[in-house]
Amino acid sequence: MSAETIEYLRVGVYFVVTVILIVFLYSYAVSMWSRQKHGIRDYEKYGELAVRDDLHDDLVEPRITQKEQR
């Protein structure tokens, strides 16, 4: 393989990996947005963790054990 071929291959792989990472980023953002919109999860409560981080504060979400799931 010549140096020129390796350079084209490197640029192509870089482009493909960048596009894949962008797709993952936007799909994660849309997933978070839709969960917030449908009321499945409230991410505003997680933002308050920086302010309320004492050991004896209330939990953000109730803890679900395996016994309760069954």
C-alpha positions as CSV (number, residue, x, y, z in Angstrom):
1,M,0.0,0.0,0.0
2,S,1.3,3.4,-0.8
3,A,1.3,6.3,1.6
4,E,-1.5,8.0,-0.5
5,T,-3.8,5.0,-0.1
6,I,-3.1,4.8,3.6
7,E,-3.9,8.5,3.9
8,Y,-7.3,8.1,2.1
9,L,-8.1,5.1,4.3
10,R,-7.3,7.1,7.4
11,V,-9.5,10.0,6.3
12,G,-12.3,7.7,5.4
13,V,-12.2,5.8,8.8
14,Y,-12.0,9.2,10.6
15,F,-15.1,10.4,8.8
16,V,-17.1,7.2,9.4
17,V,-16.2,7.1,13.1
18,T,-17.2,10.8,13.4
19,V,-20.5,10.3,11.8
20,I,-21.3,7.2,14.0
21,L,-20.4,9.2,17.1
22,I,-22.6,12.1,16.1
23,V,-25.5,9.7,15.4
24,F,-25.1,8.1,18.9
25,L,-24.9,11.6,20.5
26,Y,-28.1,12.9,18.9
27,S,-30.0,9.6,19.4
28,Y,-29.1,9.8,23.2
29,A,-30.2,13.4,23.3
30,V,-33.5,12.6,21.6
31,S,-34.0,9.6,23.9
32,M,-33.6,11.8,27.0
33,W,-35.9,14.5,25.6
34,S,-38.6,12.0,24.8
35,R,-38.4,10.4,28.3
36,Q,-38.6,13.8,29.9
37,K,-41.6,14.8,27.6
38,H,-43.6,11.6,28.3
39,G,-42.9,11.8,32.1
40,I,-40.9,8.6,32.3
41,R,-38.0,10.3,34.0
42,D,-37.5,13.9,35.3
43,Y,-34.0,15.0,34.6
44,E,-34.5,18.3,36.4
45,K,-34.3,16.4,39.7
46,Y,-30.9,15.1,38.6
47,G,-29.7,18.6,38.0
48,E,-30.4,19.4,41.7
49,L,-27.9,16.8,42.8
50,A,-25.1,19.3,42.6
51,V,-27.0,21.5,45.1
52,R,-28.4,18.9,47.4
53,D,-25.7,16.3,47.9
54,D,-25.8,15.7,51.6
55,L,-25.7,12.1,52.8
56,H,-29.1,12.3,54.5
57,D,-31.0,14.0,51.7
58,D,-34.0,12.3,50.1
59,L,-33.4,10.0,47.2
60,V,-34.0,11.4,43.7
61,E,-35.9,8.2,42.7
62,P,-37.2,5.5,44.9
63,R,-35.0,2.4,45.0
64,I,-36.7,-0.6,43.3
65,T,-35.5,-4.0,44.5
66,Q,-35.8,-7.3,42.7
67,K,-38.4,-8.5,45.1
68,E,-40.6,-5.5,44.3
69,Q,-40.3,-6.1,40.6
70,R,-41.8,-9.6,40.7
